[in-house]
Every structure is written in structure tokens, then in C-alpha cells.
Amino acid sequence: MERNLALEVVRATEAAALAAARFIGKGDERLADRAACDAMRKTLNSVAMDGKIVIGEGKEGDAEFLYEGEIVGTGAGTEIDVALDAIEGSLICATGGPNALSCVALAERGRILRCPDTYMDKVACGPAGRGVINIDRSPTDNLKALAEAKKVYVEDLRVAILDRPRHEKLIDEVRRAGAGIKIISAGDLSAAIATTRPESEIDMLIGIGGAHQGVLAGAAIRSAGGEMQCRFVPRNPEEAEACLAMGIMDLKHRYTLEELAGDNVMFAATGVTTGDYLRGVRFFSGGAMTNSVVMRSKTRTIRFIEAIHHFDFKPEY
């Protein structure tokens, strides 16, 4: 892939974040999602690539959203798989909560794991945990291993866990092990990526969340040199059948980063609301500021971009 492609694609996450930010706290997640999808589609279609969405927001043919199977880009250049979430956390945006962001991952065709909209059990951490954590071990054992790798006490670690009834026993175990917990209402994608940033308050993410968000997080974490493992957890027989229909034959299989995203993956994201990894959109008279990240796994280059947008020159926003 052309190395500047991610720098082109970040324009799409910026456009989506700017569009969605108009709806922060206004109580309508569907309008926020639609605005983000419209802005992202328009920008992606100006990028010189032959892209196909393999993880999107709508079912095939659902033109209201960026749907799986949709072709994006100008059609020029390498065939690219595109995984995206125009706004990860549309409900968060609608209620004014933290951790909503817009993101896109790119890889060569066939190198991003395709999966249905189901759940995954996940464990993720930064580079210190590479080759150290294992989803087949208990949370206690993983915390001890990560603490040893980071040369700290377990009590110094902080774990992000989604606030869900299914995680009650997990939360109890992590606290008994001695680690602190950051309970998050939503937005486990942002929290997973935050484990790779040294100044972040999050050392590890554990628990069950969306599979699409897991694949996107895997692309980012691989680019940043971190570690993540996951396993599909369908919520019902229909989701299990959907997994089988997409070629996921072993639901007990432990997926590694290499299986989630190819060895030459790019990732771009822009904050909509301020969260664990990125700051949100900040409006000023006549414009706005955005905070984005662009990553490339091949070189492990991570660029943070603080952009100033003047709306007189960007009427589409």
C-alpha cells in the first residue's frame, strides 16, 4: 500500500468527527451516525484507492450507512480492504459522554478479518505485554504477568472494563487481584487503543464487547506494537450461524493480532468526544479543532495530528 494512504484517509475520520460533533449531547444517535457516514463516504470516495468495506455500519445495500461490501475510493491503485466505524459510540455522542471517535483501518485485500456483528471476549495491552498475556489464562494471572513485564506491582495497574452485568465476576476478580478498575459505560475501542499510550491511565482492557470494534482495535494495537487476543462469543444461535456462514468454523479459536489484521495495516482515528486516547472536537467561531492519530504497522510510526479547520474553506461541514 502507498505509505501516504493513511494520511489521506485521516481526512475522512476528521470529516466524520466534525459532522457528528454537531450532534453531541442532542439525544439523537441516528442523526449523529448518519451525518458521520455521509461525511466519511464523501471523503473516502476522493481517495486514490480501490477500497471495499469489509467491516462497516450497515447491511449490504443499506446506502444510509457505510455498508459491508460497499466500494469506496476512486478505483485507482491497490485493492484495499477497509474496516471502519464512522462514529464508534453514536449513543455516547448523543448523550455527551466520553470516548466517541471515528476510525478507519486499511489493509491489502483479504488481510482484515471479516466477521458478523456479534461479540468478542478480548484482552488488550500495550507493547510491554507483547507475548506476555494470554486470553486462556485467568485475569489474575495476566495481571501478574503484565506487572512483572512492566516492572511494577499489580496494584499499580489499571484495567478498563465495560459496565455490564456480564462483567460482575470479572470486576470482582480484578479487584481481588489488587488492580484498579476504570469502569467504562461504552467505547471499549478507545480504551483498548489507550493501553498502547504510555501516558494513558489504562494498562489493560479485559472483557466482552463488539466484534467489529475488536477488529478495529486490533488494527490499531498491531500498528502500535501492542498485544491483543480475542475469541468470538455469539449472543444467540443466529449469531453463531452468521459466524459459520462467514467461514468462522471454530468459535473457541483464540485470535491473535496477526489474524485480526494483516502485516501491513494502517489505522486513522479522530476524536468526536474527549476520551482515553483522543480529545474531542472543539468548535470556535468559524471553525473547529480536531485531534487525530495515524498509524502504520510496517514502520510502527504513530502521528498525532492537531488540525484547525476553517469552515469558510470547508462548506461541506
KAHU-V754187 format. One record per residue. N is the residue number from 0. PSI is psi in degrees with one decimal (* if undefined). Layout:
n:N psi:PSI
n:N psi:PSI
This chain:
n:0 psi:146.4
n:1 psi:128.1
n:2 psi:-21.4
n:3 psi:1.4
n:4 psi:-41.5
n:5 psi:-34.7
n:6 psi:-25.9
n:7 psi:-42.4
n:8 psi:-26.6
n:9 psi:-23.1
n:10 psi:-32.1
n:11 psi:-39.7
n:12 psi:-34.8
n:13 psi:-46.6
n:14 psi:-43.2
n:15 psi:-42.1
n:16 psi:-42.4
n:17 psi:-41.3
n:18 psi:-44.1
n:19 psi:-33.2
n:20 psi:-21.7
n:21 psi:-16.6
n:22 psi:11.0
n:23 psi:126.4
n:24 psi:8.8
n:25 psi:4.2
n:26 psi:6.2
n:27 psi:93.1
n:28 psi:-30.9
n:29 psi:-41.1
n:30 psi:-39.9
n:31 psi:-44.4
n:32 psi:-43.6
n:33 psi:-43.4
n:34 psi:-41.4
n:35 psi:-43.2
n:36 psi:-44.4
n:37 psi:-45.4
n:38 psi:-40.5
n:39 psi:-42.8
n:40 psi:-46.3
n:41 psi:-42.0
n:42 psi:-42.1
n:43 psi:-36.6
n:44 psi:-5.9
n:45 psi:-3.7
n:46 psi:135.7
n:47 psi:84.2
n:48 psi:159.1
n:49 psi:82.7
n:50 psi:145.0
n:51 psi:127.2
n:52 psi:120.3
n:53 psi:-21.8
n:54 psi:116.3
n:55 psi:-154.4
n:56 psi:-17.7
n:57 psi:169.7
n:58 psi:162.6
n:59 psi:127.9
n:60 psi:-3.8
n:61 psi:87.4
n:62 psi:-13.3
n:63 psi:-29.5
n:64 psi:173.1
n:65 psi:101.6
n:66 psi:156.7
n:67 psi:131.2
n:68 psi:-12.6
n:69 psi:140.6
n:70 psi:130.3
n:71 psi:157.8
n:72 psi:177.6
n:73 psi:-11.8
n:74 psi:-6.2
n:75 psi:155.9
n:76 psi:-163.3
n:77 psi:147.1
n:78 psi:126.6
n:79 psi:136.6
n:80 psi:136.9
n:81 psi:124.5
n:82 psi:134.3
n:83 psi:161.6
n:84 psi:104.3
n:85 psi:-36.1
n:86 psi:105.6
n:87 psi:104.6
n:88 psi:48.8
n:89 psi:-36.3
n:90 psi:-38.6
n:91 psi:-46.7
n:92 psi:-46.2
n:93 psi:-30.3
n:94 psi:-1.3
n:95 psi:22.8
n:96 psi:178.6
n:97 psi:162.1
n:98 psi:12.3
n:99 psi:135.9
n:100 psi:166.5
n:101 psi:136.3
n:102 psi:155.4
n:103 psi:135.3
n:104 psi:142.5
n:105 psi:142.5
n:106 psi:163.5
n:107 psi:153.1
n:108 psi:130.4
n:109 psi:6.9
n:110 psi:8.6
n:111 psi:132.3
n:112 psi:121.2
n:113 psi:136.3
n:114 psi:155.2
n:115 psi:173.7
n:116 psi:83.0
n:117 psi:-158.0
n:118 psi:159.0
n:119 psi:143.1
n:120 psi:131.0
n:121 psi:149.0
n:122 psi:130.5
n:123 psi:148.6
n:124 psi:177.0
n:125 psi:-171.0
n:126 psi:-29.6
n:127 psi:-24.8
n:128 psi:6.2
n:129 psi:120.3
n:130 psi:8.3
n:131 psi:-46.8
n:132 psi:159.7
n:133 psi:124.4
n:134 psi:-19.2
n:135 psi:-12.1
n:136 psi:165.9
n:137 psi:156.4
n:138 psi:-37.4
n:139 psi:-46.4
n:140 psi:-39.3
n:141 psi:-37.4
n:142 psi:-42.0
n:143 psi:-41.6
n:144 psi:-41.9
n:145 psi:-40.0
n:146 psi:-41.9
n:147 psi:-42.2
n:148 psi:-34.6
n:149 psi:-4.1
n:150 psi:45.9
n:151 psi:175.7
n:152 psi:153.8
n:153 psi:-34.9
n:154 psi:-16.8
n:155 psi:-10.6
n:156 psi:151.5
n:157 psi:132.7
n:158 psi:132.3
n:159 psi:130.0
n:160 psi:133.8
n:161 psi:140.7
n:162 psi:86.6
n:163 psi:147.2
n:164 psi:-32.2
n:165 psi:-13.6
n:166 psi:10.4
n:167 psi:-47.0
n:168 psi:-37.1
n:169 psi:-45.4
n:170 psi:-42.5
n:171 psi:-43.4
n:172 psi:-43.3
n:173 psi:-40.4
n:174 psi:-38.6
n:175 psi:-32.4
n:176 psi:-19.7
n:177 psi:-6.8
n:178 psi:156.3
n:179 psi:158.2
n:180 psi:137.2
n:181 psi:105.7
n:182 psi:126.2
n:183 psi:137.5
n:184 psi:-29.1
n:185 psi:179.9
n:186 psi:44.8
n:187 psi:-14.4
n:188 psi:-49.8
n:189 psi:-41.8
n:190 psi:-38.2
n:191 psi:-44.8
n:192 psi:-34.4
n:193 psi:-23.4
n:194 psi:-20.4
n:195 psi:-6.4
n:196 psi:117.3
n:197 psi:-35.8
n:198 psi:-0.6
n:199 psi:157.3
n:200 psi:2.2
n:201 psi:124.5
n:202 psi:-28.3
n:203 psi:147.4
n:204 psi:133.7
n:205 psi:144.9
n:206 psi:-179.4
n:207 psi:129.2
n:208 psi:-170.1
n:209 psi:139.0
n:210 psi:-40.8
n:211 psi:-42.8
n:212 psi:-30.9
n:213 psi:-41.9
n:214 psi:-42.8
n:215 psi:-43.0
n:216 psi:-38.8
n:217 psi:-40.3
n:218 psi:-41.9
n:219 psi:-44.9
n:220 psi:-37.2
n:221 psi:-41.3
n:222 psi:-30.9
n:223 psi:-0.7
n:224 psi:17.2
n:225 psi:-160.5
n:226 psi:141.3
n:227 psi:139.4
n:228 psi:150.6
n:229 psi:167.9
n:230 psi:138.4
n:231 psi:139.9
n:232 psi:81.0
n:233 psi:144.2
n:234 psi:-17.2
n:235 psi:170.8
n:236 psi:-31.9
n:237 psi:-41.5
n:238 psi:-35.1
n:239 psi:-41.6
n:240 psi:-37.9
n:241 psi:-37.6
n:242 psi:-47.2
n:243 psi:-39.7
n:244 psi:-24.5
n:245 psi:12.7
n:246 psi:8.7
n:247 psi:91.0
n:248 psi:-27.8
n:249 psi:99.6
n:250 psi:-9.6
n:251 psi:-1.4
n:252 psi:137.7
n:253 psi:114.9
n:254 psi:134.6
n:255 psi:172.7
n:256 psi:-39.4
n:257 psi:-27.9
n:258 psi:-26.5
n:259 psi:-40.3
n:260 psi:146.1
n:261 psi:174.1
n:262 psi:-6.0
n:263 psi:78.4
n:264 psi:148.2
n:265 psi:148.6
n:266 psi:136.8
n:267 psi:142.1
n:268 psi:150.1
n:269 psi:134.8
n:270 psi:136.9
n:271 psi:-55.4
n:272 psi:151.7
n:273 psi:134.2
n:274 psi:-155.6
n:275 psi:-20.0
n:276 psi:-37.9
n:277 psi:151.4
n:278 psi:155.0
n:279 psi:177.1
n:280 psi:135.4
n:281 psi:115.3
n:282 psi:147.3
n:283 psi:173.6
n:284 psi:113.8
n:285 psi:4.8
n:286 psi:-163.7
n:287 psi:162.0
n:288 psi:140.8
n:289 psi:154.3
n:290 psi:118.9
n:291 psi:165.0
n:292 psi:143.9
n:293 psi:127.5
n:294 psi:151.9
n:295 psi:118.0
n:296 psi:-32.3
n:297 psi:-35.8
n:298 psi:-5.1
n:299 psi:30.6
n:300 psi:132.2
n:301 psi:118.9
n:302 psi:127.7
n:303 psi:130.7
n:304 psi:119.4
n:305 psi:109.3
n:306 psi:142.8
n:307 psi:123.3
n:308 psi:126.5
n:309 psi:116.3
n:310 psi:-21.4
n:311 psi:-25.2
n:312 psi:-0.6
n:313 psi:69.0
n:314 psi:-19.9
n:315 psi:-17.0
n:316 psi:*
